[in-house]
Amino acid sequence: MRYSILSLLFVCLVLIACDKDETASPLLLESIYINSESVNFDGSLVSGVTITPIIRLSFSEAIDEATIISGVQLWNNQQEIGLNHALSSDNKTVSITPVNKLKTSTEYLLRINDELKSIGGRSFENQELRFRTVQGEMKLQSIIINGTDVLNENMITDVPLTLEITLQFSEPVKRSSFQNALHITGNNVPDLSFVYSDNDQTIQVTSAAELRYLSKYDFTIQKSLESVDGAIFEGYAKQVFTALDASDKFPRVSDEQLLTLVQQQTFKYFWDFGHPVSGLSRERNTSGNTVASGASGFGLMTIPVGIERGFITRSEGIERLSIMINFLGDQAQRFHGAWSHWLNGETGQAIAFSEKDNGGDLVETSFVAMGLTTVRQYLNEGNEEEKILIDKINSILTGIEWDWYRQGNKNVLYWHWSPDYAWEMNHPVRGWNEALITYVMAATSTTHSIPKEVYTEGWKSGQYTNGRQFYDITLPLGPDYGGPLFFEQYTFLGLDPRNLKGDAGEDYWQQVVNHTLINREHCVRNPNNHLGYSANCWGLTASDNHDGYSAHSPSNDLGVITPTASLSSFPFTPEQSKAALEHFYYQLGDRIWGPYGFYDAFNVQEEWYATSNIGIDQGPILLMIENHRSGLLWNLFMSAPEVKQGLNNLGFTY
């Protein structure tokens, strides 16, 4: 019996000893992961930790959850960081995450101490892990202008003149850093003010005064911008464009007064700036002695308008006409009756337009012939002085050898001939373009006329008919989308398209109206997203531009609006042209209105506004507005008996 008691006591001692051994052995950390990266507990600093880490601690035994809060701690200097924790299904893995984002570029200490215990009561031996967070990235999350987020727009447009932009960032912004990092550069940038909200993550930027309307500004937030926690910023740069200032730049006048004002101001280009020796029209307002024959043809036609509108007296007009007509007939160099594109306004000698274009230019000559014919019909045969001019015009017109420009009786007219290069330019005049008047004038000649075959086999053998729809508008003739609007303007300064039908039934009124409407609709729909285009700001034609000169059209759209395009369309699209005129004068007049009327062109997106006037662009504005108002030039030109005969010869009805 005594033996049994001793045996039982021995077994109890063994069990107690065994139990003491088990609880004495420590709880082991088998692995640690920060996010998806395995980390070694070797005392070294772990770098590159994100500011929202997930730290997973895997132990050798199931963990007593009640001991985690005191047993696993995260510190920054002397400040303990709040942690969330979760256990795996077997309670062996603890996942901890900071309650709030950690600071960037900051060192932290993860402590696991002996307060952490297993369910079985084993303790963990104290260990520490040092890690450093990455330098975080602060994002610009939105740019609010006029209630719309424009952050991802290619261009920021319609910015209010009194700037008001709300910027939202992903992190609180260090205020001093922001005001040093934000830059707006451009024309007359006013002082800026800043209002911070949303824990300095939202900043409203406003200007103390107005920015310049329809202007380009560079909006930049530099990389030096910092968050409160030191997060880096990748930088931001965009061009912003201010909205249109819809206020009137000039006092309002009646519609008729505005038309007269535009005509009178434009007339000054031909009257005040006409060449002092020849009276002819300079190529442009910087041309010195260089006059343009085509522009001079238009200039001749402005004289009857100036007289009828009271800009000059009849005697003043006749005196100027005498100078111009006599210079064209007696001094100006001619090539088988045709004038060169450019002339010296003092000597009359031809000025080469290009290397081989130093002789006759038949298309420009036809503009002169149209002008001379129109003026002749205005003159009074009963007045001796005016009768002399009538006879002089007839002499000049009969001297134009239209048939010579068939280049050996070919059934087409050629644009150029040079005494030095003969026909080397080799440019046949084929339609559809601005040169219908060339064939009409050739057919009117009483001395050097052309047969109809030249018209039908020459002019009509080009890219003549179309018949397709563009922007839901049918285009009877010409290239797709119609080409530049001068195609429909130069010829029809004198030739009246209202009832004009071609030999194949072509309706020229439908042509000029529809081509103009297509051009306008292109600007309204604005498929290339050019700034400034609208139902009131339209018109693509040949003009100066920010890179030089080009024949602008829907298929060659460089963002350039040319006022002559819409204003010279007044007879064809009166309401649409009126809207453009009011926009150009009242809203943009402080930029595009000058001493000779509207400047040649402008490009809002390039912030380019011409200071040039070009004679061949100015003339149609004045003349077509007059045709819209009174039909004066149409009535004069169409009254010429040889014009009627020429049209009949070509099979036209009118």
C-alpha positions in Angstrom: 0.0 0.0 0.0 2.8 2.3 0.9 4.4 1.5 -2.5 1.3 2.6 -4.3 1.1 5.9 -2.6 4.8 6.6 -3.5 4.2 5.7 -7.1 1.2 8.0 -7.4 3.2 10.9 -5.8 6.1 10.2 -8.3 3.7 10.4 -11.3 2.2 13.7 -10.1 5.7 15.2 -9.7 6.6 14.1 -13.2 3.4 15.7 -14.7 4.0 18.9 -12.8 7.5 19.0 -14.1 6.4 18.4 -17.6 3.8 21.1 -17.4 6.4 23.6 -16.1 8.6 22.8 -19.0 5.9 23.4 -21.6 4.8 26.8 -20.3 8.4 27.8 -19.9 9.2 27.4 -23.6 8.4 30.7 -25.5 5.7 31.5 -28.1 7.5 31.6 -31.5 7.1 34.0 -34.4 7.4 31.9 -37.5 7.1 34.6 -40.2 6.3 38.3 -40.7 5.0 39.9 -43.9 4.5 43.6 -44.6 2.0 43.7 -47.4 3.2 40.9 -49.7 6.9 41.1 -48.7 8.5 38.7 -46.2 10.5 40.5 -43.6 13.4 39.1 -41.5 13.6 39.8 -37.8 17.3 40.5 -37.8 17.3 44.0 -36.4 17.9 45.8 -39.7 15.7 48.8 -40.9 13.0 47.8 -43.3 12.5 50.6 -45.9 9.9 51.3 -48.6 6.9 50.5 -46.5 3.6 52.0 -47.7 1.7 54.5 -45.5 -1.2 52.0 -45.3 0.6 48.7 -44.5 -0.9 45.4 -43.7 1.4 43.5 -41.3 0.8 39.8 -40.8 2.4 37.9 -37.9 2.3 34.1 -38.0 3.0 32.3 -34.6 3.7 28.8 -33.6 0.5 28.5 -31.6 -2.9 30.0 -31.5 -2.9 33.5 -30.0 -5.0 34.7 -27.1 -6.8 37.6 -28.7 -7.2 39.5 -25.4 -3.4 39.9 -25.3 -2.9 41.4 -28.7 -3.6 45.0 -27.8 -1.0 45.1 -25.1 1.3 42.6 -26.7 1.6 44.1 -30.2 2.3 47.9 -30.5 3.4 50.4 -33.1 5.3 53.5 -32.1 6.6 56.7 -33.7 9.0 58.3 -31.3 7.1 58.4 -28.0 3.7 58.3 -29.7 1.8 55.0 -29.9 -0.1 54.4 -33.2 -3.6 53.0 -33.0 -3.9 49.6 -34.7 -6.7 47.4 -35.9 -6.2 43.7 -35.7 -7.8 40.5 -37.0 -7.0 36.8 -36.4 -7.0 33.9 -38.9 -9.3 31.0 -38.5 -6.8 29.0 -36.6 -5.9 32.0 -34.5 -2.2 31.6 -35.4 -1.9 34.6 -37.7 -2.5 38.2 -36.5 -3.1 40.9 -39.2 -2.7 44.4 -38.0 -3.3 47.7 -39.9 -2.9 51.3 -38.7 -6.2 53.0 -37.8 -4.9 56.1 -39.8 -2.5 56.5 -42.6 1.1 56.6 -41.5 3.3 59.6 -42.2 5.5 59.5 -45.2 9.3 59.3 -44.9 9.0 58.4 -41.2 10.6 55.6 -39.1 8.3 53.4 -37.0 9.0 50.7 -34.3 6.9 47.6 -34.1 7.1 46.0 -30.7 6.0 42.5 -29.8 6.4 42.0 -26.0 5.8 39.3 -23.4 2.3 40.5 -22.9 1.3 38.6 -26.0 0.4 35.0 -25.1 -0.9 31.9 -26.7 -4.1 30.4 -25.7 -2.1 27.8 -23.9 -0.4 30.5 -21.8 3.0 30.7 -23.5 4.5 34.1 -23.6 6.4 35.8 -26.4 9.9 37.0 -25.8 10.3 40.7 -26.6 11.3 41.6 -30.2 11.3 44.8 -32.2 11.1 45.6 -35.9 12.1 49.0 -37.3 10.7 50.2 -40.7 10.5 53.4 -42.7 7.7 54.5 -44.8 8.1 55.6 -48.4 7.9 59.2 -49.5 4.2 59.2 -50.5 2.6 60.7 -53.6 0.0 63.4 -53.4 -2.5 63.5 -56.3 -4.5 66.4 -57.8 -7.9 64.8 -57.8 -10.1 67.5 -59.5 -10.1 71.0 -61.0 -13.6 72.5 -60.7 -14.4 75.4 -63.0 -18.0 76.5 -63.5 -19.2 73.5 -61.6 -17.4 71.0 -63.9 -14.3 68.9 -63.3 -11.9 69.7 -66.1 -8.9 67.8 -64.7 -8.7 65.4 -67.6 -9.6 67.9 -70.4 -6.9 68.4 -73.1 -7.5 72.1 -72.8 -9.2 74.0 -70.1 -11.5 76.6 -71.7 -14.1 79.1 -70.8 -12.3 80.1 -67.6 -14.2 83.0 -66.0 -12.4 86.3 -66.4 -12.6 86.7 -62.6 -10.7 83.5 -62.0 -12.4 81.0 -59.8 -10.8 77.5 -59.7 -11.3 74.9 -57.0 -8.5 72.3 -56.6 -8.9 69.1 -54.7 -5.9 67.1 -53.5 -5.6 63.6 -52.1 -3.6 64.9 -49.1 -3.6 68.0 -46.9 -1.5 70.6 -48.6 1.2 72.6 -46.8 -0.1 76.2 -47.4 3.3 77.9 -47.7 4.4 75.3 -50.2 1.2 75.7 -52.3 1.4 79.4 -52.7 5.0 79.1 -53.9 4.3 76.2 -56.2 1.3 77.7 -58.0 2.0 79.9 -61.1 -0.3 81.5 -63.6 1.6 83.2 -66.5 0.1 85.2 -69.3 -1.2 88.6 -70.2 -1.6 90.9 -67.2 -2.1 88.2 -64.4 -3.7 89.9 -61.4 -2.9 89.0 -57.7 -4.4 85.7 -56.5 -6.1 84.8 -53.3 -6.5 81.3 -51.7 -9.2 79.8 -49.5 -8.4 76.5 -47.8 -11.0 74.0 -46.7 -11.5 70.2 -46.1 -8.5 70.0 -43.9 -6.4 71.9 -46.5 -7.1 69.3 -49.2 -9.4 71.7 -51.1 -8.2 75.1 -52.2 -10.2 77.8 -54.0 -8.0 80.1 -56.2 -9.5 83.5 -57.2 -8.1 86.5 -58.9 -8.3 90.0 -57.5 -9.1 91.5 -61.0 -10.2 90.2 -64.4 -8.0 88.2 -66.7 -7.9 89.2 -70.4 -10.8 87.6 -72.4 -10.2 84.9 -74.9 -6.6 84.6 -73.8 -4.1 81.8 -73.1 -2.6 81.4 -69.7 -0.1 78.7 -68.5 -1.4 77.2 -65.3 1.3 75.3 -63.4 1.7 73.6 -60.0 5.3 72.8 -59.6 6.8 69.7 -58.1 7.9 71.7 -55.1 4.4 71.4 -53.7 4.3 69.4 -50.5 1.7 67.8 -48.4 1.5 68.3 -44.7 3.0 64.9 -44.2 5.7 65.5 -46.9 4.2 63.5 -49.8 5.7 64.4 -53.1 3.7 65.9 -56.0 4.4 65.0 -59.6 3.6 68.4 -60.9 0.8 69.7 -63.1 0.7 72.0 -66.2 -2.1 72.9 -68.5 -3.0 75.8 -70.8 -6.1 77.5 -69.8 -8.2 79.8 -72.0 -10.4 82.5 -70.6 -14.0 82.9 -71.7 -15.4 85.5 -74.2 -16.2 88.9 -72.7 -19.6 89.4 -74.2 -19.8 93.1 -73.3 -19.8 95.6 -76.2 -16.5 97.1 -77.1 -18.1 99.9 -79.1 -21.5 101.6 -78.8 -24.5 100.0 -80.4 -25.8 101.5 -83.6 -28.6 100.4 -85.9 -28.1 97.6 -88.4 -28.0 100.0 -91.3 -25.6 102.3 -89.5 -23.3 99.4 -88.8 -23.2 98.3 -92.4 -22.4 101.8 -93.5 -19.7 102.1 -90.9 -18.0 98.9 -92.0 -18.2 99.9 -95.7 -16.9 103.4 -95.0 -14.0 102.2 -92.8 -13.1 99.5 -95.4 -13.3 102.0 -98.2 -10.5 103.9 -96.6 -8.1 101.1 -97.5 -8.8 101.8 -101.2 -9.2 105.5 -100.9 -6.8 106.8 -98.2 -4.3 104.0 -98.8 -4.5 103.8 -102.5 -1.1 104.2 -104.2 -0.3 108.0 -104.4 0.9 107.8 -108.0 -1.3 105.1 -109.7 -4.3 105.2 -107.3 -4.2 101.4 -107.5 -4.7 99.1 -104.5 -1.7 98.0 -102.6 -1.3 94.3 -102.0 -1.4 94.8 -98.2 -1.1 97.6 -95.7 2.7 97.0 -95.6 3.4 96.7 -99.3 4.9 100.1 -100.1 4.9 100.5 -103.9 3.6 96.9 -104.6 0.1 97.1 -105.9 -2.1 94.0 -106.8 -3.9 93.9 -110.1 -6.8 91.8 -108.6 -7.2 94.0 -105.6 -7.1 97.0 -107.9 -10.0 95.6 -110.0 -11.9 95.4 -106.7 -10.7 98.9 -105.9 -12.2 100.2 -109.1 -15.6 98.9 -108.1 -15.4 100.6 -104.7 -15.5 104.0 -106.3 -19.2 103.9 -107.4 -20.0 102.6 -103.9 -18.1 105.4 -102.2 -19.9 107.9 -104.4 -23.4 106.5 -103.8 -22.8 106.2 -100.1 -21.5 109.7 -99.8 -18.1 108.8 -98.7 -16.6 110.9 -101.5 -18.1 113.3 -104.1 -18.7 112.2 -107.7 -16.0 114.6 -108.9 -13.5 113.1 -106.4 -14.4 109.7 -107.6 -14.0 110.5 -111.2 -10.7 112.1 -110.6 -9.4 109.0 -108.9 -10.9 106.7 -111.6 -9.1 108.8 -114.2 -5.7 108.2 -112.5 -6.3 104.5 -112.1 -7.7 103.8 -115.6 -5.0 105.8 -117.4 -2.3 104.1 -115.4 -3.7 100.7 -116.2 -3.9 101.6 -119.9 -0.8 103.6 -120.4 1.8 102.8 -117.8 1.2 99.4 -116.4 3.2 96.7 -118.2 1.0 94.3 -120.0 1.6 90.9 -121.6 -0.7 90.3 -124.5 -3.1 92.6 -122.8 -2.9 91.0 -119.4 -1.5 92.5 -116.3 0.9 90.7 -113.9 -0.2 89.7 -110.4 1.8 92.5 -108.9 2.9 95.8 -110.3 5.0 98.6 -109.1 2.5 101.3 -108.3 4.9 104.1 -109.3 6.4 102.8 -112.5 3.9 100.2 -113.7 6.6 97.5 -114.1 5.7 93.9 -113.4 6.9 92.5 -110.0 7.4 88.8 -110.0 4.8 86.9 -107.9 7.2 83.9 -108.0 10.2 83.0 -110.1 8.4 82.1 -113.3 5.3 84.2 -112.6 6.7 87.5 -113.9 4.3 88.0 -116.8 0.6 88.0 -117.5 -1.8 86.6 -114.9 -5.1 86.0 -116.7 -7.2 85.3 -113.5 -6.1 88.6 -111.8 -6.6 90.3 -115.2 -10.2 89.1 -115.3 -10.8 90.8 -111.9 -9.5 94.0 -113.4 -11.7 93.6 -116.5 -14.7 93.0 -114.3 -13.9 96.2 -112.3 -13.4 98.2 -115.5 -16.7 96.9 -117.0 -18.6 97.8 -113.8 -17.1 101.3 -113.6 -17.8 101.9 -117.3 -21.5 101.1 -116.8 -21.6 103.6 -113.9 -20.0 106.5 -115.9 -22.2 109.0 -117.7 -21.7 109.2 -121.5 -23.3 112.6 -121.4 -20.5 114.0 -119.3 -17.4 114.8 -121.4 -14.9 113.9 -118.8 -16.6 110.6 -118.0 -17.0 109.8 -121.7 -13.3 110.0 -122.1 -12.9 107.4 -119.4 -15.6 105.2 -121.1 -13.6 105.2 -124.3 -10.4 104.5 -122.5 -11.9 101.5 -120.7 -13.2 100.1 -124.0 -9.7 100.5 -125.5 -8.2 98.6 -122.6 -10.7 95.8 -122.7 -10.4 95.2 -126.4 -6.6 94.9 -125.9 -6.8 91.9 -123.6 -5.8 88.9 -125.7 -7.9 86.3 -124.0 -7.5 83.9 -126.9 -3.7 84.1 -126.6 -3.9 82.4 -123.3 -5.3 79.3 -124.9 -1.6 78.4 -125.5 -2.0 77.6 -129.2 -5.8 77.3 -129.5 -6.2 74.6 -126.9 -9.7 74.4 -125.5 -8.7 75.7 -122.1 -7.4 79.0 -120.8 -4.0 79.1 -119.1 -3.3 81.2 -116.0 0.2 82.5 -116.7 2.4 83.6 -119.6 5.9 85.1 -119.2 8.1 86.7 -121.8 11.0 84.9 -120.1 9.5 81.5 -119.3 6.7 81.4 -121.8 4.2 78.7 -120.7 6.5 76.9 -118.2 4.0 77.6 -115.4 1.6 75.4 -117.4 -1.4 76.0 -115.1 -4.7 75.5 -116.9 -7.7 77.3 -115.4 -10.2 74.6 -114.5 -13.2 74.8 -112.2 -14.7 74.9 -109.7 -12.9 77.8 -108.1 -12.8 81.6 -108.1 -12.0 81.8 -111.9 -15.5 81.4 -113.5 -15.3 85.2 -114.1 -12.1 84.6 -116.2 -14.1 82.5 -118.8 -17.1 84.9 -118.6 -14.8 87.9 -119.3 -13.0 86.1 -122.1 -16.4 85.4 -123.7 -17.4 89.0 -123.5 -14.5 90.2 -125.5 -15.4 91.8 -128.9 -11.8 91.3 -130.2 -10.3 88.2 -128.6 -13.2 86.1 -127.5 -13.2 82.3 -126.9 -15.7 79.7 -128.3 -17.9 77.8 -125.9 -15.7 74.7 -126.3 -12.9 76.4 -124.3 -15.4 76.8 -121.5 -16.9 73.4 -121.6 -13.7 71.4 -122.3 -11.5 73.6 -120.2 -13.3 75.2 -117.2 -15.8 72.4 -116.7 -13.2 69.6 -117.1 -11.8 70.1 -113.6 -13.2 69.1 -110.2 -16.4 70.7 -111.3 -19.5 68.9 -110.2 -20.2 67.4 -106.8 -23.8 66.8 -105.7 -22.9 65.2 -102.4 -24.0 66.3 -98.9 -21.8 67.8 -96.3 -23.2 68.6 -92.9 -26.6 67.6 -94.4 -26.3 70.3 -97.1 -26.0 69.5 -100.8 -23.0 71.0 -102.6 -23.7 71.2 -106.3 -20.2 72.1 -107.5 -16.6 72.0 -106.5 -14.4 70.0 -104.2 -15.7 68.3 -101.1 -16.9 70.8 -98.5 -16.6 73.5 -101.1 -13.1 74.8 -100.6 -12.3 78.4 -99.3 -15.2 80.9 -99.5 -13.4 83.2 -101.9 -14.4 80.6 -104.6 -18.0 82.0 -104.3 -17.1 85.6 -103.8 -14.6 87.0 -106.3 -16.5 86.0 -109.5 -19.8 87.1 -108.0 -18.8 90.6 -107.0 -20.1 91.6 -110.4 -21.7 88.5 -111.9 -25.2 88.3 -110.4 -25.9 84.7 -109.2 -29.4 85.2 -108.1 -31.1 83.9 -111.2 -28.0 82.6 -113.0 -28.1 79.1 -114.5 -25.3 77.3 -116.4 -25.5 75.6 -119.7 -26.1 72.3 -118.0 -28.7 73.8 -115.6 -26.3 74.5 -112.8 -28.0 76.7 -110.2 -25.4 79.2 -109.1 -27.5 80.7 -106.4 -27.9 77.3 -104.8 -24.2 76.9 -105.2 -23.1 80.1 -103.5 -25.7 79.7 -100.7 -25.0 76.1 -99.9 -21.2 76.4 -100.1 -21.4 79.3 -97.6 -23.8 77.3 -95.3 -21.4 74.3 -95.3 -18.5 76.5 -94.4 -20.5 78.0 -91.5 -21.8 74.7 -90.3 -18.3 73.3 -90.2 -17.4 76.2 -87.8 -20.6 75.5 -85.7 -19.9 71.8 -85.4 -16.2 72.5 -85.0 -14.9 68.9 -85.5 -11.4 70.0 -84.8 -12.3 71.7 -81.5 -10.8 75.0 -82.4 -11.3 77.7 -79.8 -13.5 80.7 -80.7 -15.6 79.0 -83.4 -19.4 79.3 -83.0 -22.5 80.2 -84.9 -21.5 83.8 -84.6 -17.8 83.4 -85.3 -17.3 81.6 -88.6 -15.7 81.9 -92.0 -12.8 80.0 -93.6 -11.0 81.4 -96.6 -7.6 82.4 -97.8 -5.8 84.8 -95.5 -2.9 85.4 -93.3 -2.5 83.1 -90.3 -0.2 82.5 -87.3 2.3 80.6 -89.5 2.1 82.7 -92.7 -0.7 82.4 -95.3 -3.0 79.6 -96.3 -6.3 79.0 -98.2 -8.4 78.0 -95.2 -11.4 75.7 -95.6 -13.1 72.9 -93.8 -10.5 70.5 -95.3 -7.7 72.9 -94.4 -8.9 74.1 -91.0 -6.0 75.7 -89.0 -8.2 77.4 -86.4 -8.2 80.7 -88.3 -11.3 82.8 -88.7 -11.1 85.3 -91.5 -13.8 88.1 -91.3 -14.0 88.6 -95.1 -15.3 85.0 -95.4 -18.5 85.6 -93.6 -18.9 89.4 -94.3 -18.5 88.9 -98.0 -21.2 86.3 -97.8 -23.9 88.9 -96.8 -26.0 88.5 -100.0 -26.0 84.7 -99.6 -26.5 84.3 -95.9 -27.7 87.7 -94.6 -28.8 86.6 -91.1 -25.8 84.4 -90.4 -23.4 87.1 -91.8 -25.2 89.8 -89.7 -24.6 87.7 -86.6 -20.9 87.3 -87.5 -20.6 91.1 -88.1 -22.1 92.0 -84.7 -19.8 89.5 -83.0 -16.7 90.7 -84.8 -17.5 94.4 -84.2 -19.1 94.5 -80.8 -17.4 91.6 -79.0 -14.0 91.4 -80.7 -13.7 94.9 -82.1 -11.0 96.0 -79.7 -8.8 93.3 -81.2 -9.7 93.0 -84.9 -11.1 96.5 -85.9 -8.5 98.9 -87.3 -8.1 102.0 -89.4 -9.2 100.1 -92.6 -12.0 98.1 -91.2 -11.5 94.5 -89.9 -8.0 93.1 -89.8 -7.4 90.1 -92.0 -7.8 87.1 -89.6 -7.3 85.8 -86.1 -6.7 82.5 -84.3 -8.0 82.4 -80.7 -6.2 79.3 -79.7 -2.8 80.6 -80.9 -3.7 84.0 -79.3 -2.8 85.5 -82.7 -4.6 88.5 -84.2 -3.5 89.9 -87.5 -2.5 93.5 -87.9 -2.6 93.2 -91.6 -5.1 94.2 -94.2 -5.0 92.5 -97.7 -6.6 94.3 -100.6 -8.2 91.2 -102.2 -9.8 90.4 -98.8 -10.9 94.0 -98.0 -12.6 94.6 -101.4 -15.2 91.8 -101.2 -16.4 93.0 -97.8 -17.3 96.5 -99.1 -18.7 95.3 -102.4 -20.7 92.3 -101.2 -22.3 94.3 -98.4 -23.4 96.8 -101.1 -24.8 94.0 -103.3 -26.7 92.9 -100.2 -28.0 96.4 -99.6 -28.7 97.6 -103.1 -27.4 95.2 -105.7 -25.4 98.1 -107.2 -22.4 96.2 -108.5 -24.6 93.3 -109.8 -26.9 95.7 -111.6 -24.0 97.7 -113.2 -22.0 94.7 -114.4 -25.0 92.7 -115.7 -26.2 95.8 -117.6 -23.1 95.6 -119.9 -24.3 94.4 -123.4 -21.1 92.4 -124.0 -21.6 90.6 -120.6 -25.1 89.6 -121.7 -23.7 88.4 -125.1 -20.8 86.5 -123.5 -23.2 84.7 -121.1 -25.4 83.8 -124.0 -22.5 82.5 -125.9 -21.6 80.2 -123.0 -25.2 78.9 -122.7 -26.0 80.7 -119.4 -29.5 82.0 -118.6 -29.9 84.9 -116.1 
